[in-house]
Amino acid sequence: MANCSIRAIWILNNQDTVVFNRRFSVVERRWRLACKRENENSNGDNKQISPSLPDDSEFTTAFIERKKREGSSRGFGFRVVQSSEGSDSWVDDPITHHIISLHINKEEEEGEKYFLWPLVLHIRNPYCILILPLVEPRHLKSYERMCNRSDCGSCIREEESLPSLLLDLPCITGSFMVAHTIGDVITGDSVEPEVLASVAPSVGGLLDSLTGSIGIPSMTARAKPVAAPVAVPNSSGGISGGATSDASKISSRLADRDALCTFISSAMPFGTPLDLNYSNISAVKVNGFSSTDTPLVDMKQPAWKPYLYRGKQRILFTIHETVYASMYDRDDIPDSISVSGQVNCRAELEGLPDVSLPLNGLSTSHLEVLSFHPCAQISEHGVDKQAMMFSPPVGNFILIRYQGFCGLGPPVKGFYQLSMVSEDEGAFLFKLRLMEGYKSPITMEYCTLTMPFPRRKIISFDGNPSIGTISTTENSVEWKIVTIGRGISGKSIEATFPGTIKFAPKTIQKLSALSRPAHGLITEDDSDEESENINNIANIEDFLLEKMNKDLPPVDLEEPFCWQSYNYARVSFKISGATMSGMSIDPKSVTVYPTVKAPVEFTTQVSSGDYILWNTLGKCPFVATAPREQLQQQQK
């Protein structure tokens, strides 16, 4: 993140009040010099760039005005009837949900206004986190011109477009990383990635009896920055086993305002992000450095490795994948399935070694997006093969993130049908096939299907599945198809589940206006009301918040797709033995320099995300995509 410098940070609560702000004077000095040069070389351009930052009152006023103008904190994201020239939605690009601008009115000088952009917006309830990175004044002027042009839409082939502009600003990516990390810190959600060891005992004796040889948290030679537990330096100058409960408490949740200030000062001194690992910074704050914690001679110690490891050496890789799916079982709507994954690593290596490994089969792994930890260096050797070298930090870290398709096909496929024979009675049918085309050693450890009915109370239920067990609650039916301890491997199974369900009579809803599908999901029945709905909503977030605080049941917001005919079933499962995308690491191809004897272990874990079976007989939301031929013609 060497190309990323942060001018200022603001954190607002749900009352639109600034509860925290931080300005970096060193970066601001660079901005003022750039503005001075730009204004001097403007060649008669009356539009001057303001070198100043707003105070909290001016910033809050501008943010509230934008919410009113754009409909919510994030905004419309596309040009609508309410869009005004000069606003973010006028640009007509969905990225303006996350990268916004503010029109600042100077209170000291009446009538003076200036433009503040790019503000990276990250919402972590109940807070809005806004990061202002340093860009060149010409970038600001370019975006301001986009906000005032007559045409709409954005194409990367245009001479001046928002995608092209953002591609020239690597500081945007760094700002998003800063915003997400601060969100984790202030909400106490900062957890390190999970890395698994093989089930076979690796050390033996009392240690294995305590840890179960399953995970890393209780192993000896524990690296210091790991949040729970945190190890302390030993007398030899390295990191060894041991834990301090005080450190884990401090590193797991933000203690006070001073803790956030300390994190920002340590993670991004003078406004330049160096190390955003909260565990590292917490460990340094709690334990400090001993007289033996000295860097190696003639070797530069990276910021992400404040401590050197000493102990039994090994390298652990764990690939975690999450499968997302929308299954419709319709000829007019294609099923959608995707995979989001990450390669977690833990390198317990002494000194400052380099680890290298080849990434083979990238084209056959159906990957679309790849991103790497800052410690990694990538050298391209072709479309299907890349070599990667990295200097590992201490503790668990995410080496690679990626997105792609499920190369093995859906692990659960089939259909769900629910027909309401009366207002309060319905008949349903599930027909599923699990693990079709999957071979050993791939194992489905468990699989559960849930039918949620948050707006209806179940008073009776009848059904007999071909496999598994059934349990019910007041608002849902749960079908445990594969239970833990009875996983399936090397075979596929078919499961059917017919049944009937009866609900309590409907009660009169206090908020009948919210019983329609959510704003933005226009169906055939309410398409004529689209214009009226948009005109009536001035501030969507404020409207929903007001209703929720008064008399709107929370479930209405938690399950927005369970209104009227939007019924679905959710599948949850866990699979081990391989990845769905095809991503893999060969332990034998991993090398360490300088050469050391360090065993390499590799494990995989696949779980379900939003894996949805939509009611085939009802309405369902979906995204209409243009044919590929049409998209290619538009780009020409």
Salt bridges, closest charged atoms under 4 A:
ASP16 OD2 - LYS67 NZ 3.20
GLU28 OE2 - ARG7 NE 2.54
GLU38 OE2 - LYS141 NZ 3.33
ASP45 OD2 - LYS141 NZ 3.53
ASP56 OD1 - ARG23 NH2 3.96
GLU58 OE1 - LYS106 NZ 3.96
ASP88 OD2 - ARG66 NE 2.95
GLU136 OE1 - ARG138 NE 2.68
GLU144 OE2 - LYS47 NZ 3.24
ASP151 OD1 - ARG149 NE 3.45
GLU158 OE1 - ARG149 NH1 3.50
GLU160 OE2 - ARG145 NH2 2.73
ASP168 OD2 - ARG138 NH2 3.78
ASP168 OD2 - HIS139 NE2 3.16
ASP184 OD1 - ARG124 NH2 2.89
ASP189 OD2 - ARG124 NH1 3.48
GLU192 OE2 - ARG222 NH2 3.32
GLU348 OE1 - ARG314 NE 3.04
GLU348 OE2 - ARG346 NE 2.88
ASP424 OD1 - ARG456 NH2 2.63
GLU436 OE1 - LYS413 NZ 2.90
GLU445 OE1 - LYS574 NZ 3.87
GLU494 OE1 - ARG433 NH2 2.71
ASP525 OD2 - LYS619 NZ 2.26
ASP542 OD1 - LYS67 NZ 3.56
GLU546 OE2 - LYS550 NZ 3.06
ASP556 OD1 - ARG455 NH1 2.70
ASP610 OD1 - ARG570 NH1 2.79
